[in-house]
Amino acid sequence: MLCMKNTPSNRQLKKLWEYVEFQNGYAFKSNEYQHTGFFIMRIKNVQDWYISLDDPQYIALAREKEFEKFILNENDILMSLTGNIWRVWLIQKQHLPALLNQRVARLKIDLRYIVAEYLFYFLRRSEFQKVLMERASWAAQKNISVKDIAQIQIPIPPLEEQKKIVAYLDELNATISKLKSEYQSQLAMLDEMRNSSLDLAFWGSRERAYNLNNWKWVKLGEVCEKITDGTHQTPTYFDNWFVFLSSKNVTSGKIDWDNIKYIDEKQHIEMQKRIAPKKWDILLAKNWTTGIAAIVDRDIIFDIYVSLALLRPQKNIIDNKYLLYFVNSPSAKQQFNKRIKWVGVPNLHLKEIKDVELPLPDLETQSQIVAHLDQVHQQITMLKTQVNSQIEHCDELWQSSLEKVLTQGVE
């Protein structure tokens, strides 16, 4: 039997099922989706602290009677049951009308005993997450059942005390959220500074390119000895062996060497016939998340998927970091966006990549530009690290306050 730790001795422990009705969602068919009607609350919509409205899907309002038992109401709590199983949200008027989809649980609260916001805050405790993780099953990803959640015991204070706790946490949440919003604005400003430095280096170079003898406009295909992509075959993965990268590994502008997949020697040998990546090559995401590049910063044998393009600069013509800065610049991004082909997923074809134009000075000038951008971006990175540290502190403050108030009450 599960029991939440750090429970006050003066509060009664109750299993969730005693005051909460649990319900699984319905498996709506995608061929029945409409452009308006009941919003289908899918697992991708239930995010951490908010409801995502990306890729909205609907079921016709005329089918209200047919799906009556899955219609969501204000003060229902939603919880994701697969993947990130700690995502919860409290349904409000602006989310309605909506229907409950599969792999999302509805917690319908008996409001005579529990204030909806109190339970919502309680489910946000890190201690509650630990209990969920202990109960989750593992297949391809984490899963938890409503039966397991319903058996969890939580302390239930009197309604008046619940209301005081909610009022306190609402005010604290608003204060911390405002502070985090200010920090997020600072991060956005720093990103804008970064983009402005690149704009100045490359878009600002257009006039120089027309007026100075040591500047010219060239295409990527003219300054790279090779522009190609990885295997077009979906690989079979193994627990270890040869490293295999895809566009998911370059989304931050640096190669993520921690979350990698592996292939066996047979597949590796075949893929190396197409392209053998090496240190200082540039990898460009060309499917899904497009136009983000990273430099190969270590000497390691690996292979790449079709979602990555490999750019190998001609060293006697272009500095590899100069090329990297350009490919990640707003000016390059604009050209990539104009060339994206939409066939199911956004895709940059190799020919389109080769035709992207960039301003090219002599190698000495390139080195000067790289040195300047290195200095500017190093300072921006340092400032962003400091701001992110403040955001983490806000999260820690919120979680510690949540733990204290829900276990000790409001003084």
C-alpha positions, 0 to 999 in steps of 0.5 A: 500500500502506498503512502505519501511521506512527510505526512502531518500527524494531525491530518487524515490519510485517504486513498485518492479513490475515496474522494476522486473518480478516475477515468481513462479517455477514449481512442478517437479516430483521426479520420473523424477529426474536424476543424471545430467542435469539441477540443480533443484533449490528447496526451501531447496537449497536457504539458507541464503547467499548461495546456498546449494548443499546438496541432489542435484536433476536434470532434463535431459538437453534434456528437455530444450525446455519443461521447457524453461520458468523455466531456470534460468539466471545469475543475477536472484534473488531467494527468498523462499516463504515458511517457512523462507521467507527472504532467497534470493540469486543472481544466478551466473554462477557456479549455472547454468544450473538450473531450478526454482522449486515450492515455490521459486520465481525468480526476473528477473530484468530490468538491465536498471534501477536496478543493480542486486547486489543493489537489492540483498543487499536491499532485505537483509535489516532487514526493508525489512524482517519486511515488508515481515513478515507483509504480510506473511500468516500463516497456518502450516508455513509462506507463502508469494505470489509474488503478495504481494512482487511485491507491495512493494515500494523501493527507486531507486537511479540513476544507478551510485549511485547504482554501488557505493553502491554495490562496497562499500558493496562488500568491506565491506562484504568481510572484515566482511566475512573474520573476521567471517571466522576467528572467525568460525575457532576459534570455530572449534579449540575450538570444537577440543580441547573439542574432544581432551579432551574426546579422552584423557579421553576415547581412552587414557584409553585403555592402562590404561585399559589393564595395571591397575587393576581398569580399565576394558572394558565393554559394555553399556548394562552392566553398564545401568539398562535400555536401551530402546527407546520411543513410536513407534507410531506417537502421536497426539499433543496438545497445552499443557498438557504432555511434549513430546521430540524427537531427535530434542530436544537434538541436541545441547548436552543439552535438549531443553526445549523451543521448545517442543510438548505436548500430552494428558493424554491418550497417556501419560499413555500408553507411561509411561507403556513403559518408565517413564523418570526421572532426571539424565537419559541420552537421546541419539538421535538414528534417523536422527541426531545420537550419540548426548546425553543429560542428563535430568537436571530437575525433570519433567514428560515427554515422549519420541519418538522412535527417542530417546534412554534412558540410565539409568546408574547403580549408583553403577557402573558408574557415570551418567556424566562419562557416558554422557561424554563418549556417546558424545565422538569421541570414542563413535561416531565412534562406533555408526557410525559403527553400524548405520542401513540405512533403509530410515533414519539413525537409531541406534538399541537398541541392537547396542547401548548396545554393544558399549564398554567403559573403566570403572575405579572405581567410585572414578577415574570416579569422578576425570575424570568428575571433570577434564572434567567439568573444561576443558569444562567450560573454552571452553564454556566460550571462545566459548561464547566470540567468538560467541559474536564477530560473533554477533557483526559482524552481527550487524555491517553488518546490521547497515552498510547496513541500513545506506548505502542503506538509506543515500548513500556512502559519 
